[in-house]
Amino acid sequence: MTYFLAILCVVGIASGQLLFKMSAKSLQDTGSLLHPQTASIIFLALALYGLTTIAWIWVLQKLELGKAYPLMALAFVLVPVGSHFVFGERFSVQYFIGILILITGILVTTRS
């Protein structure tokens, strides 16, 4: 259950990053942080970050930091994958090789 919640925290952080990028695009389009579209996306991103932080604190009560923190590296996988699907960003083959190395490192560290 604790690892599941830790993974949910990583998904929340990654989703928050995508929302921050959406708010940046909205700010560029609207020209104002106070525009309802921009403000609502920023609010949603900050709320998600806040809830994720509270959940992460709970995770850290249950797991050693050395076991939990490597899972946060999954955000380096999820954010670019999400940006590909949400924003149409493209990545090179070398990038995906790096992702495989990163995932391998996460597996090694969490199973040690």
C-alpha positions in Angstrom: 0.0 0.0 0.0 2.8 2.4 0.9 4.6 1.9 -2.4 1.3 2.3 -4.3 0.8 5.7 -2.6 4.4 6.6 -3.4 3.7 5.9 -7.1 0.5 7.9 -6.9 2.6 10.8 -5.5 5.0 10.5 -8.4 2.1 10.6 -10.8 0.7 13.6 -9.0 4.0 15.5 -9.3 4.3 14.6 -13.0 0.7 15.7 -13.6 1.4 18.9 -11.7 4.4 19.6 -14.0 2.2 19.1 -17.1 -0.4 21.5 -15.6 2.4 24.1 -14.9 3.3 23.8 -18.6 -0.3 24.2 -19.6 -0.5 27.3 -17.3 2.6 28.7 -19.0 1.0 28.2 -22.4 -2.3 29.8 -21.1 -0.3 32.7 -19.7 1.3 33.2 -23.1 -2.1 33.2 -24.8 -4.0 35.3 -22.3 -1.2 37.6 -21.1 -2.5 37.6 -17.5 -2.1 35.4 -14.5 -5.5 36.6 -13.4 -7.3 35.4 -16.5 -9.8 32.8 -15.4 -8.3 30.1 -17.7 -4.7 30.7 -16.6 -5.6 31.1 -12.9 -7.7 28.0 -12.8 -4.9 25.8 -14.3 -2.4 27.3 -11.9 -4.7 26.7 -8.9 -5.3 23.1 -10.0 -1.5 22.5 -10.3 -0.8 24.0 -6.9 -3.7 22.1 -5.3 -2.4 18.9 -6.8 1.2 19.6 -5.6 -0.2 20.4 -2.1 -2.1 17.1 -1.8 0.8 15.2 -3.3 3.1 16.7 -0.7 0.9 15.7 2.2 0.6 12.2 0.8 4.4 12.1 0.4 4.9 13.0 4.0 2.7 10.0 4.9 4.8 7.8 2.7 8.0 9.0 4.4 6.5 8.0 7.7 6.3 4.4 6.4 9.4 4.1 4.3 13.1 5.0 4.6 13.9 8.0 2.5 16.6 6.0 0.7 13.9 3.6 -0.5 11.2 6.1 -1.3 13.1 8.9 -3.0 14.4 6.9 -6.0 10.8 6.4 -6.9 10.6 10.2 -7.5 13.0 9.7 -10.4 10.0 8.1 -12.2 8.8 11.7 -12.7 11.7 12.1 -15.1 10.0 9.4 -17.2 6.4 10.3 -16.8 6.7 14.1 -17.5 8.3 13.7 -20.9 6.0 10.8 -21.9 3.0 13.0 -20.8 4.4 16.0 -22.7 4.6 13.8 -25.8 0.9 12.9 -25.6 -0.4 16.3 -24.3 1.8 18.7 -26.1 3.1 16.7 -29.0 6.8 17.0 -28.0 9.3 14.6 -29.7 12.3 12.8 -28.2 15.3 11.1 -29.7 16.3 7.4 -29.5 19.1 8.4 -27.0 16.4 9.9 -24.7 14.6 6.5 -24.6 17.9 4.7 -23.9 18.4 7.1 -21.0 14.9 6.3 -19.7 15.7 2.6 -19.8 18.8 3.2 -17.8 16.9 5.4 -15.3 14.2 2.7 -14.8 16.9 0.1 -14.3 18.5 2.3 -11.6 15.2 2.8 -9.9 14.6 -1.0 -9.8 18.1 -1.6 -8.4 17.8 1.0 -5.7 14.3 0.1 -4.5 15.1 -3.6 -4.3 18.4 -3.2 -2.4 
